[in-house]
């Protein structure tokens, strides 16, 4: 791969690893029962003094921990030079023969013993672990060489692929000799400076040395000889893991271990070193635990960038490693990961090559999204359930690249096909149909199709009188200002404009694009159109133009839709008895004095919308009666709607007296309305000339 591509891929893998790690961490991690941080925190600096402390004081701290029953004391510090204390500075005075003996004894008592000796003595009284540093400066060695640790190789023998660092900074001999357990503090961050994995083994002058965490566990379990497990390669051997006693420690081929972070800073139990020095603690907090003495104060330099926090105490990195080794919760990348990654990429590439050209953009997008969901879901599951740190960014990047390539190729094909269709059909079909034909040419038929649809008719009430009052120019401007927002509302709800005829606009839903909620969308469009008409009317009246009111009829049912017309002119339109019924319903808005009248099929298809039942009618040209309705707004009082329903039921049952009582009650509460006045007049006519005995409550319309 090109260097730039490789760097981008590595960066994406790091970001994906960090995000996956953070997503899997608990909000409040439980402190590890076997690990305690003796924290050099802000309180310790304030009460004890600035860091580093005199080694005699550290010796006192170690003794306190020993007396409390600490199983292992780990010092996350380095003592590479002899301590230069007050005793050394005052040694000429103490050796002066003229100094009175009593003064000499008092000074000797106040200054105490040698700090290095004191710390070494304290460390020798407990299983303790010291740190040292391996680095790349070969000419800057300092301190004593740590004790040599013997490892047992289990598997093929050979030169282990462990990084070698030529420089070593150890502890002063007197302190180094106090404990056989010493591990390096060295961490090697990734290219971006983040500590995601640390080496458990490093080489110095052909000798292998263990990490501090490895030595802490070895001291706890009293293991003399850790095991390095190896596997053979074509050009040498690889490390597959370590074993400390019965504890397996999975690593990569170079002996590096992914840090099993438990959470952000403070994930481990802490006890301020100041409290320990004062004896202000419960010994049970320390008894039987590995105690790491290290800096947590923000003012101290031992803070590291990690995936879980940009500022993370280095001592907690070591604690996280120890906890992972003890509990077995170490994420790792198995040997077969690279092969599985390559197989996944090849399989995805093969599918895209074979099936990509035949898939539409939506199908290709769905497949890609499904593949990515399986990739991310499976990756996260294997991480959480098995601790497998598998690559995710690389296969995801390959899948997205393939998707982008084939999607662009598909778009280019579709655009070319659409241009061809536009040249052939663009003069007589709407752009929506051209796009559908381009995207789904196999399902387009010139003869059209019959399907369940919803049709809407809307026109301006009193348009004839309106047109007589305006000039042709004014009328054209008014209609343009009317049709533009109405068309926008229809388009926003997924409708198709069929035609404009004078002041009338006709639209339908569920063709050419499928719309399972076509009835609801049509009713929502009608409500928005009425609201927009009221707003336009207010604007017109302020401008001195006539007020504007529209009537809308909506019907749902089987309709025939398709590309129809002659060889000279064609249009994508809708036909059928249910279309004609929609036009009849629009005409009823004037009779009932309402903005919207809806057919019973539309009401049945939109149970989520509230309606007022208006009447049962038989329109001209149809023998079968139907119920008609008007949608209710949220402001309609339920009590008045109930009274209206009772009035309508009484009317259709022939109980004229009860119906009139309910209507009078509605008028008294809501005022005169055309609908109430219509029924009052109708009932009075029926009272004056009663219908035949077989009257069924259906009102028959004699005109369109």
DANOR-V845851 format. One record per residue. RES is the residue in one letter. SS is DSSP state (hx for helix, st for strand, lp for the rest). PSI is psi in whole degrees, 0 to 359 (999 if undefined). OMEGA is omega in degrees with one decimal (* if undefined). Layout:
((RES	SS	PSI	OMEGA) (RES	SS	PSI	OMEGA))
This chain:
((X	lp	151	176.0) (X	lp	148	-178.2) (X	hx	317	-179.0) (X	hx	317	179.2) (X	hx	317	179.7) (X	hx	318	179.5) (X	hx	319	177.9) (X	hx	317	179.9) (X	hx	315	179.1) (X	hx	319	179.5) (X	hx	317	179.0) (X	hx	321	177.6) (X	hx	318	178.3) (X	hx	315	-179.8) (X	hx	319	179.1) (X	hx	319	177.9) (X	hx	315	-178.7) (X	hx	316	-179.3) (X	hx	318	179.2) (X	hx	319	179.0) (X	hx	312	-178.9) (X	hx	323	-178.6) (X	hx	334	-176.3) (X	hx	355	-178.0) (X	lp	143	176.3) (X	lp	154	179.0) (X	lp	321	179.5) (X	lp	92	-178.2) (X	lp	145	176.6) (X	lp	131	177.5) (X	lp	144	179.4) (X	lp	132	-175.1) (X	lp	342	-174.4) (X	lp	5	-174.4) (X	st	136	177.4) (X	st	141	174.9) (X	st	117	169.5) (X	st	98	-163.5) (X	st	126	166.8) (X	st	82	-172.3) (X	lp	186	-179.2) (X	hx	322	179.2) (X	hx	318	-179.8) (X	hx	319	179.3) (X	hx	323	-178.6) (X	hx	321	-173.3) (X	hx	326	-173.9) (X	hx	326	-178.5) (X	lp	168	-175.4) (X	lp	155	-179.8) (X	lp	143	4.6) (X	lp	151	179.8) (X	lp	159	171.7) (X	lp	144	-175.6) (X	hx	336	174.3) (X	hx	325	178.6) (X	hx	321	175.3) (X	hx	323	176.8) (X	hx	318	177.4) (X	hx	320	178.6) (X	hx	315	179.3) (X	hx	318	179.4) (X	hx	319	177.3) (X	hx	316	179.6) (X	hx	320	178.4) (X	hx	315	-179.8) (X	hx	330	-179.8) (X	lp	354	175.0) (X	lp	25	177.4) (X	lp	135	179.6) (X	lp	316	179.0) (X	st	137	174.9) (X	st	122	-178.1) (X	st	123	178.9) (X	st	111	176.9) (X	lp	60	-176.8) (X	lp	168	179.8) (X	lp	135	-179.0) (X	lp	73	-170.6) (X	lp	347	-179.2) (X	lp	148	176.5) (X	lp	147	-179.3) (X	lp	132	174.4) (X	lp	99	-174.1) (X	lp	187	-179.6) (X	hx	326	-178.7) (X	hx	318	-179.0) (X	hx	322	180.0) (X	hx	329	-177.8) (X	lp	7	-177.0) (X	hx	323	176.6) (X	hx	323	179.8) (X	hx	318	-179.1) (X	hx	330	-177.9) (X	lp	358	-179.8) (X	lp	120	-178.4) (X	lp	342	-179.6) (X	lp	349	-178.1) (X	lp	127	178.6) (X	lp	144	-176.6) (X	hx	322	-179.4) (X	hx	322	178.7) (X	hx	320	179.3) (X	hx	316	-179.7) (X	hx	321	-179.0) (X	hx	318	177.3) (X	hx	318	179.8) (X	hx	322	179.9) (X	hx	319	-178.2) (X	hx	321	-176.0) (X	hx	338	179.9) (X	lp	187	-177.2) (X	lp	188	178.9) (X	lp	132	-176.1) (X	hx	318	179.7) (X	hx	316	178.3) (X	hx	319	-179.2) (X	hx	316	-179.6) (X	hx	319	178.0) (X	hx	319	178.8) (X	hx	320	179.3) (X	hx	319	-178.7) (X	hx	327	-178.1) (X	lp	347	-178.8) (X	lp	4	-177.5) (X	lp	157	172.1) (X	lp	108	-173.7) (X	st	155	-178.6) (X	st	129	177.1) (X	st	157	177.4) (X	st	156	171.4) (X	st	171	-175.0) (X	st	131	169.5) (X	st	136	-176.1) (X	st	182	-172.9) (X	lp	353	-178.6) (X	lp	96	-173.5) (X	lp	334	-175.2) (X	lp	15	-176.9) (X	lp	38	177.0) (X	lp	147	176.9) (X	st	154	177.5) (X	lp	178	-177.0) (X	lp	150	175.5) (X	lp	131	-179.7) (X	lp	160	177.4) (X	lp	146	179.9) (X	lp	134	179.5) (X	lp	134	-179.7) (X	lp	133	176.1) (X	lp	148	174.9) (X	st	128	-179.4) (X	st	126	176.5) (X	st	105	-176.2) (X	lp	193	-179.2) (X	lp	142	179.9) (X	lp	157	178.3) (X	lp	187	178.7) (X	lp	120	-178.4) (X	lp	136	-178.3) (X	lp	61	-177.5) (X	lp	136	178.0) (X	lp	141	178.9) (X	st	131	177.1) (X	lp	123	-171.8) (X	lp	342	-177.0) (X	st	146	-180.0) (X	st	132	171.9) (X	st	108	-177.2) (X	lp	193	-179.6) (X	lp	161	177.2) (X	lp	149	-172.9) (X	hx	317	-175.3) (X	hx	323	178.4) (X	hx	319	-179.2) (X	hx	325	-177.9) (X	lp	352	-174.4) (X	lp	342	-176.9) (X	lp	142	177.0) (X	lp	352	-175.5) (X	st	109	178.4) (X	st	133	-179.3) (X	st	154	-176.7) (X	st	146	176.9) (X	lp	357	-172.7) (X	lp	131	169.8) (X	lp	145	-179.6) (X	lp	101	-176.9) (X	lp	166	174.7) (X	lp	178	-175.0) (X	lp	331	-179.2) (X	lp	8	177.1) (X	lp	0	-177.7) (X	lp	139	179.5) (X	st	100	177.3) (X	lp	327	178.6) (X	st	154	179.6) (X	st	150	176.5) (X	st	136	172.6) (X	lp	343	179.0) (X	st	138	172.1) (X	st	153	-178.8) (X	st	139	175.5) (X	st	115	-179.0) (X	lp	50	176.2) (X	lp	18	175.3) (X	st	140	178.1) (X	st	138	177.4) (X	st	146	-178.6) (X	st	161	174.5) (X	st	162	-178.9) (X	hx	317	-178.4) (X	hx	321	179.4) (X	hx	318	179.5) (X	hx	325	178.9) (X	hx	317	178.6) (X	hx	320	178.5) (X	hx	321	178.4) (X	hx	323	179.9) (X	hx	317	-175.1) (X	hx	356	179.9) (X	lp	47	180.0) (X	lp	127	-177.5) (X	lp	322	-170.2) (X	lp	98	175.2) (X	lp	156	-177.8) (X	st	134	172.7) (X	st	119	-179.4) (X	st	134	-175.0) (X	st	164	174.7) (X	st	148	-178.1) (X	st	143	173.9) (X	st	169	-179.5) (X	lp	327	-177.0) (X	lp	24	179.3) (X	st	214	179.4) (X	st	163	179.3) (X	st	149	176.1) (X	st	130	177.4) (X	st	344	179.2) (X	st	177	175.5) (X	st	166	175.9) (X	st	125	176.5) (X	st	102	-172.7) (X	lp	240	178.4) (X	lp	3	-174.9) (X	st	116	175.2) (X	st	142	179.5) (X	st	97	-179.7) (X	st	138	179.3) (X	lp	175	170.9) (X	lp	185	-174.6) (X	lp	342	179.6) (X	lp	10	178.9) (X	lp	23	178.2) (X	st	146	-175.8) (X	st	132	173.8) (X	st	134	-177.2) (X	lp	119	179.9) (X	lp	73	-178.7) (X	lp	138	179.9) (X	lp	344	-177.2) (X	lp	195	179.0) (X	lp	189	177.5) (X	lp	140	-178.2) (X	lp	17	179.8) (X	lp	345	178.9) (X	lp	153	177.9) (X	lp	137	-179.4) (X	st	147	172.5) (X	st	123	-176.6) (X	st	134	177.9) (X	hx	330	178.2) (X	hx	320	179.2) (X	hx	322	-179.9) (X	hx	316	179.8) (X	hx	326	179.3) (X	hx	348	-174.7) (X	lp	18	-177.2) (X	lp	69	179.4) (X	lp	164	176.8) (X	lp	122	-177.8) (X	hx	334	-179.7) (X	hx	340	176.5) (X	hx	336	-173.3) (X	lp	329	-171.8) (X	lp	127	175.3) (X	lp	5	-175.9) (X	lp	157	164.9) (X	st	122	-178.9) (X	st	120	177.4) (X	st	123	177.3) (X	st	114	-177.1) (X	st	169	-174.7) (X	st	133	171.5) (X	lp	349	-178.5) (X	lp	140	-179.4) (X	lp	338	-178.5) (X	lp	349	-177.3) (X	lp	155	-169.4) (X	lp	351	-173.6) (X	lp	61	177.6) (X	st	132	-171.2) (X	st	149	171.8) (X	lp	129	-177.7) (X	st	169	177.8) (X	lp	335	-175.2) (X	lp	343	179.2) (X	lp	142	179.6) (X	lp	338	177.2) (X	lp	108	-172.3) (X	st	128	-179.1) (X	st	132	178.8) (X	hx	327	-179.9) (X	hx	330	178.9) (X	hx	339	171.0) (X	hx	313	177.3) (X	hx	319	179.3) (X	hx	321	178.8) (X	hx	320	177.7) (X	hx	315	179.9) (X	hx	315	-179.3) (X	hx	318	179.5) (X	hx	319	179.3) (X	hx	318	-178.6) (X	hx	320	-174.8) (X	hx	342	-177.2) (X	lp	5	-178.1) (X	lp	62	-176.2) (X	lp	119	174.6) (X	lp	148	-179.8) (X	st	162	177.7) (X	lp	114	-175.6) (X	lp	166	-178.2) (X	lp	327	-174.8) (X	lp	1	-174.0) (X	hx	316	-177.0) (X	hx	320	177.7) (X	hx	318	178.1) (X	hx	321	179.1) (X	hx	314	-180.0) (X	hx	320	179.2) (X	hx	319	178.9) (X	hx	317	-179.8) (X	hx	317	-180.0) (X	hx	319	179.5) (X	hx	316	178.8) (X	hx	317	179.5) (X	hx	320	179.7) (X	hx	318	179.7) (X	hx	314	-178.9) (X	hx	320	-178.8) (X	hx	319	-176.3) (X	hx	315	-172.9) (X	hx	339	-175.4) (X	hx	312	-178.0) (X	hx	334	-177.7) (X	hx	349	-176.8) (X	lp	143	172.1) (X	lp	172	-177.7) (X	hx	318	-179.1) (X	hx	314	179.5) (X	hx	318	178.8) (X	hx	319	177.9) (X	hx	318	179.6) (X	hx	316	179.1) (X	hx	316	180.0) (X	hx	315	179.1) (X	hx	320	178.5) (X	hx	316	-180.0) (X	hx	317	178.6) (X	hx	321	178.6) (X	hx	318	177.2) (X	hx	319	179.8) (X	hx	309	-177.7) (X	hx	317	-179.7) (X	hx	314	178.7) (X	hx	321	178.9) (X	hx	314	-179.5) (X	hx	322	178.9) (X	hx	313	-179.7) (X	hx	329	176.0) (X	hx	312	-174.9) (X	hx	323	-174.9) (X	hx	323	-173.8) (X	hx	352	-178.1) (X	lp	23	-178.6) (X	st	122	178.9) (X	lp	80	-177.0) (X	lp	152	178.3) (X	lp	140	179.6) (X	lp	324	-176.0) (X	hx	320	-177.0) (X	hx	307	177.7) (X	hx	324	178.4) (X	hx	319	179.7) (X	hx	320	178.3) (X	hx	316	179.8) (X	hx	315	179.9) (X	hx	324	178.1) (X	hx	316	177.5) (X	hx	318	178.3) (X	hx	314	180.0) (X	hx	318	-178.8) (X	hx	309	-177.2) (X	hx	330	176.2) (X	hx	316	177.8) (X	hx	319	178.0) (X	hx	320	178.3) (X	hx	318	178.4) (X	hx	320	179.0) (X	hx	319	178.2) (X	hx	315	-178.8) (X	hx	317	-179.9) (X	hx	319	179.1) (X	hx	316	179.1) (X	hx	322	-180.0) (X	hx	322	177.5) (X	hx	321	177.9) (X	hx	317	178.1) (X	hx	323	-179.7) (X	hx	321	178.2) (X	hx	328	-176.0) (X	hx	318	-172.3) (X	hx	352	-169.9) (X	lp	340	-178.0) (X	lp	343	-173.1) (X	lp	10	172.8) (X	lp	151	-179.8) (X	lp	156	178.7) (X	hx	327	180.0) (X	hx	319	-178.9) (X	hx	322	177.4) (X	hx	316	179.8) (X	hx	320	180.0) (X	hx	318	178.5) (X	hx	322	180.0) (X	hx	322	-176.7) (X	hx	333	-175.0) (X	lp	61	-173.8) (X	hx	333	-176.9) (X	hx	336	-175.8) (X	hx	3	177.9) (X	lp	132	178.4) (X	lp	133	-179.4) (X	lp	330	-176.6) (X	lp	355	177.1) (X	lp	190	-177.8) (X	st	159	176.4) (X	st	130	-178.1) (X	st	164	176.2) (X	st	125	-176.4) (X	st	171	174.2) (X	st	132	-178.9) (X	st	149	-179.3) (X	st	132	172.2) (X	st	135	177.5) (X	st	134	173.5) (X	st	170	-178.3) (X	st	126	178.5) (X	lp	135	178.6) (X	lp	33	-175.7) (X	hx	328	-178.5) (X	hx	313	178.0) (X	hx	325	179.7) (X	hx	317	-177.8) (X	hx	332	179.3) (X	hx	337	-176.1) (X	hx	346	-174.6) (X	lp	153	173.2) (X	lp	167	-179.7) (X	hx	320	179.7) (X	hx	315	179.7) (X	hx	321	-179.5) (X	hx	318	178.7) (X	hx	316	178.3) (X	hx	318	-180.0) (X	hx	316	-179.8) (X	hx	321	177.7) (X	hx	318	178.7) (X	hx	334	177.9) (X	hx	312	-174.2) (X	hx	327	-175.6) (X	hx	305	179.0) (X	hx	328	179.0) (X	hx	319	177.9) (X	hx	318	178.5) (X	hx	316	179.8) (X	hx	318	179.7) (X	hx	316	178.8) (X	hx	320	-178.2) (X	hx	334	179.1) (X	lp	10	174.8) (X	lp	15	-178.7) (X	lp	165	177.2) (X	st	129	176.5) (X	st	123	176.3) (X	st	306	-178.5) (X	st	163	168.0) (X	st	130	176.6) (X	st	104	-176.8) (X	lp	242	178.5) (X	lp	3	-175.1) (X	st	141	174.3) (X	st	134	-178.8) (X	st	134	-178.6) (X	st	161	177.0) (X	st	162	-177.7) (X	st	153	179.0) (X	lp	24	170.8) (X	lp	141	1.5) (X	lp	346	-179.6) (X	lp	140	178.4) (X	lp	139	179.0) (X	lp	93	-178.8) (X	lp	333	-179.3) (X	lp	36	-174.4) (X	hx	322	-179.1) (X	hx	315	179.7) (X	hx	318	-179.7) (X	hx	323	178.9) (X	hx	317	179.1) (X	hx	318	177.5) (X	hx	321	177.2) (X	hx	317	-179.9) (X	hx	316	179.2) (X	hx	318	179.0) (X	hx	324	179.0) (X	hx	319	178.0) (X	hx	316	178.4) (X	hx	318	178.4) (X	hx	323	178.3) (X	hx	321	176.8) (X	hx	319	179.6) (X	hx	317	177.8) (X	hx	321	-179.3) (X	hx	317	177.8) (X	hx	319	179.5) (X	hx	317	-179.1) (X	hx	316	-178.1) (X	hx	324	176.7) (X	hx	333	179.6) (X	lp	3	-179.7) (X	lp	10	177.9) (X	lp	163	179.4) (X	lp	151	175.0) (X	lp	158	-173.9) (X	lp	133	174.7) (X	lp	140	-179.5) (X	st	158	171.5) (X	st	137	-174.7) (X	st	130	173.9) (X	st	138	-176.6) (X	st	136	175.8) (X	st	150	-178.9) (X	st	143	177.6) (X	st	181	178.6) (X	st	133	179.6) (X	st	156	178.5) (X	st	124	-176.9) (X	st	142	178.2) (X	st	186	-179.3) (X	st	109	-172.2) (X	st	157	177.8) (X	st	206	-177.5) (X	lp	180	177.8) (X	lp	348	179.2) (X	lp	326	-176.9) (X	lp	132	-179.0) (X	st	162	178.8) (X	st	150	174.9) (X	st	111	-171.3) (X	st	177	-176.4) (X	st	139	-177.4) (X	st	163	174.2) (X	lp	168	-178.0) (X	hx	322	-179.7) (X	hx	334	174.1) (X	hx	315	178.4) (X	hx	322	179.4) (X	hx	323	176.4) (X	hx	321	177.5) (X	hx	320	177.6) (X	hx	320	-179.0) (X	hx	324	177.3) (X	hx	322	178.5) (X	hx	334	-179.7) (X	hx	345	-179.9) (X	hx	327	179.1) (X	hx	321	-179.3) (X	hx	317	-175.2) (X	hx	357	177.1) (X	lp	34	-176.9) (X	lp	162	179.1) (X	lp	325	-173.1) (X	st	135	171.7) (X	st	132	-172.7) (X	st	141	177.8) (X	st	164	-174.1) (X	hx	329	178.6) (X	hx	322	177.6) (X	hx	319	178.7) (X	hx	317	179.9) (X	hx	331	-178.3) (X	hx	355	-177.7) (X	lp	66	-178.6) (X	lp	343	-178.5) (X	lp	351	-178.6) (X	lp	137	177.6) (X	lp	138	179.5) (X	st	157	167.8) (X	st	124	176.4) (X	st	126	-173.8) (X	st	316	-171.1) (X	st	170	168.6) (X	st	117	-170.2) (X	st	162	171.9) (X	st	108	-176.0) (X	lp	160	-179.1) (X	lp	131	179.9) (X	lp	355	179.2) (X	lp	134	178.9) (X	lp	330	-176.0) (X	lp	124	177.6) (X	lp	161	176.6) (X	st	156	175.4) (X	st	142	176.8) (X	st	153	-171.2) (X	st	167	171.7) (X	st	132	178.9) (X	st	145	-179.0) (X	lp	140	173.4) (X	lp	166	-179.7) (X	lp	341	-177.1) (X	lp	352	-178.8) (X	lp	120	179.6) (X	lp	133	-178.8) (X	hx	326	-178.0) (X	hx	317	-179.3) (X	hx	324	177.1) (X	hx	319	178.8) (X	hx	318	178.4) (X	hx	319	178.1) (X	hx	316	178.9) (X	hx	320	178.2) (X	hx	322	178.2) (X	hx	317	-179.5) (X	hx	319	178.9) (X	hx	319	178.6) (X	hx	320	179.0) (X	hx	312	-176.1) (X	hx	341	175.1) (X	lp	357	-179.6) (X	lp	11	178.9) (X	lp	78	-173.5) (X	hx	320	-176.0) (X	hx	311	-179.7) (X	hx	320	179.5) (X	hx	317	179.0) (X	hx	323	178.0) (X	hx	315	178.9) (X	hx	320	179.1) (X	hx	320	177.5) (X	hx	321	178.3) (X	hx	320	178.3) (X	hx	318	178.8) (X	hx	320	-180.0) (X	hx	328	-177.4) (X	hx	323	-173.5) (X	hx	351	-177.2) (X	lp	176	-179.6) (X	lp	132	173.9) (X	lp	145	-179.1) (X	hx	323	-178.7) (X	hx	315	-179.7) (X	hx	319	-179.2) (X	hx	323	178.1) (X	hx	313	-177.9) (X	hx	325	176.7) (X	hx	315	178.7) (X	hx	319	-178.4) (X	hx	318	-178.5) (X	hx	319	-179.7) (X	hx	323	176.2) (X	hx	321	178.9) (X	hx	325	176.2) (X	hx	322	-179.5) (X	hx	325	179.7) (X	lp	82	-175.4) (X	lp	143	178.9) (X	lp	174	177.4) (X	lp	165	-177.1) (X	lp	333	-178.2) (X	lp	18	-178.0) (X	lp	129	-173.8) (X	lp	10	178.5) (X	lp	3	-179.9) (X	lp	134	177.7) (X	st	122	-177.2) (X	st	126	179.0) (X	lp	135	-176.6) (X	lp	356	179.6) (X	lp	164	178.0) (X	lp	999	*))
